[in-house]
Amino acid sequence: LPAFYPNTFIIKVSNLPFRLLKLKEMFVSKFGSVPKFYVRAPGRVNLIGEHIDYCGYAVLPMAIEQDILIAVEPVKTQVVHLANTNPSYQDFIISANNIDINKTKPLWHNYFLCGLKGIQEHFGLNNPTGMNCLLDGTIPPSSGLSSSSALVCCAGLVTLRANGKTLSKVELAEICTKSEHYIGTEGGGMDQSISFLAEEGTAKLIEFSPLRATDVRLPSGAAFVIANSCVEMNKAATSHYNIRVVECRLATKLLSKSKGLDWKKMLKLQDVQVRLGVSLEEMLTIVEEVFHPEPYSTEEICKCLGISLEELRTQILSQNTQDVSTFKLYQRAKHVYSEAARVLEFKKICNEAPANAIQLLGELMNQSYISCKEMYECSCPELDRLVDICLQFGAIGSRLTGAGWGGCTVSMVPTDKLNNFLKNVEKAYYQPNAQKLALENNSLFATKPGRGALVFVEA
């Protein structure tokens, strides 16, 4: 099937798989009617390239088996009724013509509303179709495996299908990236892109402006293992994530100003590199020359840019970073430029497949983790301990994945050591503290590259 043709989303099945059949039965019990179609969007694990997509740089994720699945029935009334198979998540009903997303409360239904609103606004739908929707999710929430973005993508595809519209996978990814900003998280597009563009059996190098995905064949002698720290971190519920976005934005402005560029038009750290026409290694040298390691106060930033505090707050800072008084620009820029170089090196090693490829890739993952921990400060004690345990029991490389401050690690483990690795990590990390019955919640598992979003229709 052609990679970007809209109908590659649609799969007709004569016999529903067990999970879809079970969801159908629950739907009938809930709504008293039969769903017309089902939409699936996967979670993802980012192998390398953390916190650089919103800076314009390529990342290297793959889709995982865990996903969001929604059974859908378009209805004649313009009412959207959302329900969840998990009783912890309450039903939600809203008029399809009056979508209001509360940024102060990142509840599950608000992520659905992001995807819904994004499609409605893209097509200018004046009479959007109402829907009954029942959601089932297997991605651990707030785990760094993109449960929220998978829900946004799933909702976008649901709305597209229910309203009889078509878009390419690239267009859908770009719309869902922008629409997730409605919840207040200023993400860069990796999660939505891999959710739509993923293909079974291959990781992807995701590049931006324009959005494109390139196959990356992973080495056959290693498995990638995801381990959940069991520390939940919701990007939209704290300012940690947006502070890093703003610090990178400020670093972009000050670097541009120091090099005589029009800093007001420069938005991302990649913009500076492109305009200067230098390598990533040269950008790291420039970072050392321009920035001091000590945090920058808002007053110093205003002085460097020649603007008032009010201009800083209204034109550069985000809504939930207005009260931040100091920013670490040297550390954040150093992480971004070095991590962007590691992504390209990771892809190069995968392509060339030297005899020591697994060792080289592991070293890059370890370097990435150290940079995330020390330069970007997005780790936490539990993640640090989990990485140490994974390396102790045979991982060649191990790092946090996702936003950080909790969530998961991803480790590269030689396949011949996999079984012992899983047993030892379970014993060392999960059993001593009975971490939320972690293994029952699918918190330690080997994974392979999975397929992107799909629509299932009964034949």
C-alpha positions as CSV (number, residue, x, y, z in Angstrom):
1,L,0.0,0.0,0.0
2,P,1.3,3.5,-0.8
3,A,2.7,5.1,2.4
4,F,0.7,8.3,2.5
5,Y,-2.6,7.3,0.9
6,P,-5.4,8.0,3.4
7,N,-7.2,4.6,2.8
8,T,-4.1,2.8,4.2
9,F,-5.8,3.5,7.6
10,I,-8.7,1.3,6.8
11,I,-8.7,-2.4,7.4
12,K,-11.9,-4.5,6.7
13,V,-12.3,-7.5,9.0
14,S,-14.8,-10.3,8.6
15,N,-14.2,-11.6,12.1
16,L,-13.3,-9.1,14.8
17,P,-10.2,-9.9,16.9
18,F,-11.0,-10.8,20.5
19,R,-10.2,-7.4,22.0
20,L,-12.4,-5.6,19.4
21,L,-15.2,-8.1,20.0
22,K,-15.0,-7.6,23.7
23,L,-15.1,-3.8,23.2
24,K,-18.1,-4.2,20.9
25,E,-20.0,-6.2,23.5
26,M,-19.2,-3.5,26.1
27,F,-20.3,-0.8,23.7
28,V,-23.7,-2.5,23.1
29,S,-24.2,-2.9,26.8
30,K,-23.3,0.8,27.3
31,F,-25.2,2.5,24.4
32,G,-27.7,-0.1,23.3
33,S,-26.4,0.0,19.7
34,V,-23.6,-1.4,17.6
35,P,-20.4,0.6,16.8
36,K,-19.9,1.4,13.1
37,F,-16.1,1.3,13.2
38,Y,-13.0,1.1,15.5
39,V,-9.9,3.3,15.6
40,R,-6.5,2.3,17.1
41,A,-3.5,4.5,17.7
42,P,-0.3,3.1,19.3
43,G,1.9,4.5,22.0
44,R,5.6,4.9,21.3
45,V,9.0,4.6,22.8
46,N,11.7,7.1,21.8
47,L,15.0,5.3,21.4
48,I,17.0,8.4,21.3
49,G,16.4,12.1,20.7
50,E,14.8,13.5,23.9
51,H,13.4,17.0,24.1
52,I,14.7,18.1,20.7
53,D,11.7,17.7,18.5
54,Y,10.3,21.1,19.7
55,C,13.7,22.5,18.8
56,G,13.4,21.4,15.2
57,Y,15.6,18.4,15.3
58,A,15.1,14.8,14.2
59,V,14.1,12.1,16.7
60,L,14.2,8.3,16.5
61,P,11.1,6.6,18.0
62,M,9.1,3.4,17.2
63,A,5.5,2.5,17.9
64,I,4.8,-0.1,20.5
65,E,2.0,-2.7,20.9
66,Q,0.3,-0.8,23.7
67,D,-2.4,1.5,22.3
68,I,-5.6,3.4,22.5
69,L,-8.7,1.8,21.0
70,I,-12.0,3.5,20.4
71,A,-15.3,2.0,19.3
72,V,-17.4,4.6,17.5
73,E,-21.0,5.1,16.4
74,P,-21.9,8.4,14.6
75,V,-25.2,9.7,15.8
76,K,-27.7,12.2,14.3
77,T,-27.7,14.5,17.3
78,Q,-24.7,16.8,17.6
79,V,-23.7,15.4,21.0
80,V,-20.4,13.6,21.7
81,H,-20.7,11.0,24.5
82,L,-17.4,9.6,25.7
83,A,-17.1,6.6,27.9
84,N,-14.1,4.5,29.1
85,T,-13.8,0.8,29.9
86,N,-11.7,1.8,32.9
87,P,-14.2,2.7,35.7
88,S,-11.7,5.2,37.1
89,Y,-12.5,7.5,34.2
90,Q,-16.0,9.1,34.3
91,D,-18.3,9.5,31.3
92,F,-18.2,12.9,29.6
93,I,-20.9,14.5,27.3
94,I,-20.5,17.7,25.3
95,S,-22.0,19.4,22.3
96,A,-20.0,18.9,19.2
97,N,-20.6,22.5,18.3
98,N,-19.2,23.8,21.6
99,I,-15.8,22.3,22.4
100,D,-14.2,23.9,25.5
101,I,-10.9,22.4,26.7
102,N,-9.9,23.1,30.3
103,K,-6.1,23.6,30.4
104,T,-6.1,23.7,34.2
105,K,-7.4,20.1,34.4
106,P,-5.7,17.7,32.0
107,L,-8.5,15.0,32.4
108,W,-8.7,12.1,29.9
109,H,-11.6,13.5,27.9
110,N,-9.8,16.8,27.3
111,Y,-7.2,14.9,25.2
112,F,-10.0,13.5,23.1
113,L,-11.4,17.0,22.7
114,C,-8.0,18.2,21.4
115,G,-8.2,15.8,18.5
116,L,-11.9,16.5,17.9
117,K,-11.4,20.2,17.8
118,G,-8.3,20.0,15.6
119,I,-10.2,18.2,12.8
120,Q,-13.3,20.4,13.2
121,E,-11.2,23.6,12.9
122,H,-9.1,22.3,10.0
123,F,-12.2,21.5,7.9
124,G,-14.3,24.4,9.3
125,L,-17.1,21.9,10.2
126,N,-20.3,23.9,11.0
127,N,-22.4,20.9,11.6
128,P,-20.0,18.3,13.0
129,T,-21.3,14.7,13.5
130,G,-22.2,13.6,17.1
131,M,-20.7,10.4,18.3
132,N,-21.0,7.7,20.9
133,C,-17.4,6.5,21.8
134,L,-16.1,3.9,24.1
135,L,-12.4,3.9,24.8
136,D,-10.0,1.2,25.9
137,G,-6.4,1.9,26.6
138,T,-3.4,-0.4,27.4
139,I,-0.7,2.3,27.5
140,P,0.2,3.0,31.2
141,P,-0.9,6.6,31.9
142,S,1.7,9.3,32.5
143,S,4.5,6.8,31.8
144,G,6.4,8.6,29.0
145,L,5.0,6.2,26.4
146,S,2.7,8.8,24.8
147,S,-0.7,7.7,26.1
148,S,-2.0,11.3,25.9
149,S,-0.8,11.9,22.3
150,A,-2.1,8.5,21.2
151,L,-5.5,9.5,22.5
152,V,-5.3,12.9,20.7
153,C,-4.4,11.0,17.5
154,C,-7.1,8.4,18.0
155,A,-9.7,11.1,18.5
156,G,-8.5,13.0,15.4
157,L,-8.9,9.9,13.2
158,V,-12.2,9.1,14.8
159,T,-13.5,12.6,14.0
160,L,-12.1,12.4,10.5
161,R,-13.8,9.1,9.8
162,A,-17.1,10.0,11.4
163,N,-17.4,13.2,9.4
164,G,-16.5,11.5,6.1
165,K,-13.3,13.4,5.5
166,T,-9.9,12.2,4.3
167,L,-6.4,13.4,5.0
168,S,-2.9,12.0,4.5
169,K,-1.0,10.5,7.5
170,V,1.4,13.5,7.4
171,E,-1.5,16.0,7.4
172,L,-3.1,14.2,10.3
173,A,0.1,14.1,12.3
174,E,0.6,17.8,11.8
175,I,-3.0,18.7,12.8
176,C,-2.9,16.5,15.9
177,T,0.5,18.0,16.9
178,K,-1.0,21.5,16.8
179,S,-4.3,20.5,18.4
180,E,-2.6,18.9,21.5
181,H,-1.4,22.4,22.3
182,Y,-5.0,23.1,23.3
183,I,-4.3,21.2,26.5
184,G,-1.3,23.6,27.2
185,T,1.6,21.3,26.4
186,E,3.9,22.8,23.8
187,G,5.2,19.5,22.3
188,G,7.1,19.3,19.1
189,G,5.4,16.5,17.0
190,M,7.3,13.3,17.6
191,D,4.5,11.5,19.4
192,Q,1.8,12.3,16.9
193,S,4.1,11.6,13.9
194,I,5.2,8.1,14.9
195,S,1.6,7.3,15.9
196,F,0.5,7.8,12.3
197,L,3.6,7.0,10.3
198,A,4.9,3.9,12.1
199,E,5.4,0.7,10.2
200,E,5.8,-2.8,11.7
201,G,9.3,-4.0,11.9
202,T,11.2,-0.7,11.6
203,A,11.9,2.3,13.8
204,K,11.7,5.7,12.2
205,L,13.9,8.8,11.9
206,I,11.2,11.6,12.2
207,E,12.3,14.9,10.7
208,F,10.4,18.1,10.7
209,S,9.7,21.1,8.4
210,P,8.6,19.3,6.3
211,L,7.5,16.3,8.2
212,R,9.0,13.1,6.9
213,A,9.8,9.6,8.2
214,T,12.7,7.3,7.2
215,D,13.0,3.6,8.0
216,V,15.7,2.7,10.6
217,R,16.4,-1.0,10.8
218,L,17.5,-1.9,14.3
219,P,20.2,-4.5,14.9
220,S,18.9,-8.1,15.0
221,G,21.1,-9.2,18.0
222,A,19.4,-6.9,20.6
223,A,16.0,-6.4,22.1
224,F,14.6,-3.1,23.4
225,V,13.1,-3.4,26.9
226,I,10.7,-0.9,28.5
227,A,10.7,-0.6,32.3
228,N,8.2,1.7,34.1
229,S,9.6,3.5,37.1
230,C,6.0,3.7,38.4
231,V,6.4,7.4,39.0
232,E,3.7,9.1,37.0
233,M,4.4,12.4,35.2
234,N,1.7,14.2,33.3
235,K,3.3,16.9,31.1
236,A,0.2,19.1,31.1
237,A,-0.2,18.9,34.9
238,T,3.2,20.6,35.7
239,S,5.3,23.3,34.3
240,H,8.5,21.2,34.0
241,Y,8.0,20.5,30.3
242,N,7.0,24.0,29.2
243,I,9.9,25.5,31.2
244,R,12.3,23.5,29.1
245,V,10.5,24.6,25.9
246,V,10.8,28.2,27.0
247,E,14.5,27.8,28.0
248,C,15.3,26.5,24.5
249,R,13.3,29.4,23.0
250,L,15.2,31.9,25.1
251,A,18.5,30.2,24.2
252,T,17.5,30.6,20.6
253,K,16.9,34.3,21.0
254,L,20.2,35.0,22.9
255,L,22.3,33.0,20.5
256,S,20.7,34.8,17.5
257,K,21.3,38.2,19.1
258,S,24.9,37.4,19.8
259,K,25.5,36.4,16.1
260,G,23.7,39.4,14.7
261,L,20.7,37.5,13.5
262,D,17.1,38.8,13.6
263,W,16.4,37.2,16.9
264,K,12.7,38.1,16.9
265,K,12.1,35.8,13.9
266,M,14.2,32.9,15.3
267,L,12.0,30.4,17.1
268,K,14.0,27.1,17.5
269,L,17.6,26.2,18.2
270,Q,17.8,24.5,14.8
271,D,17.0,27.8,13.2
272,V,20.2,29.3,14.5
273,Q,22.3,26.4,13.2
274,V,20.6,26.6,9.7
275,R,21.1,30.4,9.5
276,L,24.7,30.2,10.6
277,G,25.4,27.3,8.2
278,V,27.6,25.4,10.7
279,S,27.7,21.9,12.1
280,L,26.2,20.7,15.3
281,E,29.7,20.4,16.8
282,E,30.4,24.0,15.9
283,M,27.1,25.0,17.5
284,L,28.4,23.3,20.8
285,T,31.5,25.5,20.6
286,I,29.3,28.6,20.1
287,V,27.2,27.7,23.1
288,E,30.4,27.6,25.2
289,E,31.4,31.0,23.9
290,V,28.0,32.8,24.3
291,F,26.5,31.4,27.5
292,H,27.7,31.2,31.1
293,P,26.7,28.1,33.0
294,E,25.0,30.1,35.8
295,P,21.2,30.5,35.5
296,Y,20.0,33.6,33.7
297,S,17.6,35.9,35.6
298,T,14.6,37.5,33.8
299,E,16.4,40.8,34.3
300,E,19.5,39.7,32.5
301,I,17.6,38.2,29.7
302,C,15.6,41.4,29.2
303,K,18.9,43.3,29.2
304,C,20.5,41.0,26.6
305,L,17.5,41.3,24.3
306,G,16.8,45.0,25.0
307,I,13.1,44.3,26.0
308,S,10.9,44.9,29.0
309,L,9.8,42.3,31.5
310,E,6.3,42.7,30.1
311,E,7.5,42.0,26.6
312,L,9.3,39.0,27.8
313,R,6.2,37.6,29.4
314,T,3.8,38.4,26.7
315,Q,5.9,37.6,23.6
316,I,8.2,34.7,24.7
317,L,7.1,33.0,27.9
318,S,4.2,30.5,27.9
319,Q,1.2,30.8,30.1
320,N,2.5,28.5,32.9
321,T,6.0,29.9,33.0
322,Q,5.1,33.5,33.7
323,D,6.4,33.3,37.3
324,V,9.7,31.6,36.6
325,S,12.5,33.9,37.6
326,T,15.6,32.0,36.4
327,F,16.4,30.0,33.3
328,K,19.3,27.6,32.5
329,L,20.2,28.4,28.9
330,Y,23.8,27.0,28.6
331,Q,22.8,23.5,29.9
332,R,19.6,23.2,27.8
333,A,21.3,24.3,24.5
334,K,24.2,22.0,25.1
335,H,21.9,19.1,25.6
336,V,19.9,19.8,22.5
337,Y,22.8,20.2,20.1
338,S,24.6,17.1,21.4
339,E,21.5,15.0,21.5
340,A,20.7,16.0,17.9
341,A,24.1,14.8,16.9
342,R,23.6,11.5,18.7
343,V,20.4,10.8,16.8
344,L,22.1,11.2,13.5
345,E,25.0,9.0,14.6
346,F,22.5,6.3,15.9
347,K,20.9,6.2,12.5
348,K,24.2,6.1,10.7
349,I,25.3,3.1,12.8
350,C,22.0,1.3,12.1
351,N,22.5,1.8,8.4
352,E,26.1,0.8,8.2
353,A,25.7,-2.1,10.7
354,P,29.3,-2.5,11.8
355,A,30.3,-5.6,13.8
356,N,30.2,-3.6,17.1
357,A,26.9,-1.8,16.2
358,I,25.2,-2.9,19.4
359,Q,28.0,-1.6,21.6
360,L,28.1,1.7,19.7
361,L,24.4,2.2,20.0
362,G,24.4,1.4,23.6
363,E,27.1,4.0,24.3
364,L,25.0,6.6,22.5
365,M,22.0,5.7,24.7
366,N,24.1,6.0,27.8
367,Q,25.4,9.4,26.7
368,S,21.9,10.6,26.0
369,Y,20.8,9.5,29.5
370,I,23.7,11.4,31.2
371,S,22.9,14.5,29.2
372,C,19.2,14.3,30.1
373,K,20.1,13.8,33.7
374,E,22.8,16.5,34.1
375,M,22.2,19.0,31.3
376,Y,18.4,18.9,30.9
377,E,17.6,17.8,34.5
378,C,14.6,15.8,33.5
379,S,15.4,12.6,35.4
380,C,14.3,11.6,38.9
381,P,15.8,9.3,41.6
382,E,13.6,6.3,40.6
383,L,14.7,6.6,36.9
384,D,18.3,6.9,38.0
385,R,18.0,3.7,40.1
386,L,16.2,1.9,37.3
387,V,18.8,2.8,34.7
388,D,21.6,1.6,37.1
389,I,19.8,-1.7,37.7
390,C,19.3,-2.2,33.9
391,L,23.0,-1.6,33.2
392,Q,24.0,-3.8,36.1
393,F,22.1,-6.8,34.7
394,G,23.2,-6.7,31.2
395,A,21.8,-3.8,29.3
396,I,24.3,-2.4,26.8
397,G,22.6,1.0,26.9
398,S,19.8,2.4,29.1
399,R,18.1,5.8,29.2
400,L,14.9,7.6,30.2
401,T,12.4,7.9,27.5
402,G,9.6,10.4,27.1
403,A,9.5,13.7,28.9
404,G,11.2,12.3,32.0
405,W,10.6,13.3,35.7
406,G,9.1,9.8,35.9
407,G,7.7,7.3,33.4
408,C,9.9,4.7,31.7
409,T,13.4,3.7,30.7
410,V,14.3,2.0,27.5
411,S,17.2,-0.4,27.5
412,M,19.0,-2.3,24.7
413,V,19.7,-5.9,25.8
414,P,21.5,-8.6,23.9
415,T,18.8,-11.2,22.9
416,D,20.7,-14.1,24.5
417,K,20.6,-12.2,27.9
418,L,17.0,-11.1,27.7
419,N,15.3,-13.7,29.9
420,N,17.8,-13.3,32.7
421,F,17.7,-9.6,32.3
422,L,13.9,-9.5,32.8
423,K,14.0,-11.8,35.8
424,N,16.8,-9.8,37.5
425,V,15.3,-6.4,36.9
426,E,11.9,-7.6,38.2
427,K,13.6,-8.9,41.3
428,A,15.8,-5.8,41.9
429,Y,13.4,-3.0,41.2
430,Y,9.8,-4.2,41.4
431,Q,9.6,-6.9,44.0
432,P,11.3,-5.2,47.0
433,N,8.8,-2.3,47.1
434,A,5.8,-4.1,45.4
435,Q,5.8,-1.2,43.0
436,K,2.1,-1.0,42.3
437,L,2.0,-4.6,41.3
438,A,4.0,-3.3,38.4
439,L,4.3,-6.6,36.4
440,E,0.5,-7.0,36.5
441,N,0.3,-3.6,34.9
442,N,2.6,-4.5,32.0
443,S,5.5,-2.4,33.3
444,L,8.5,-4.5,32.2
445,F,8.5,-5.9,28.7
446,A,10.5,-6.3,25.5
447,T,9.1,-4.6,22.5
448,K,9.4,-4.5,18.7
449,P,8.5,-1.8,16.2
450,G,4.7,-1.7,15.7
451,R,2.3,-0.4,13.2
452,G,0.7,3.1,13.2
453,A,-2.9,4.2,13.5
454,L,-5.7,2.1,11.9
455,V,-9.4,2.1,11.3
456,F,-11.2,-1.3,11.6
457,V,-14.5,-1.8,9.8
458,E,-16.5,-5.0,9.9
459,A,-16.8,-6.4,6.4
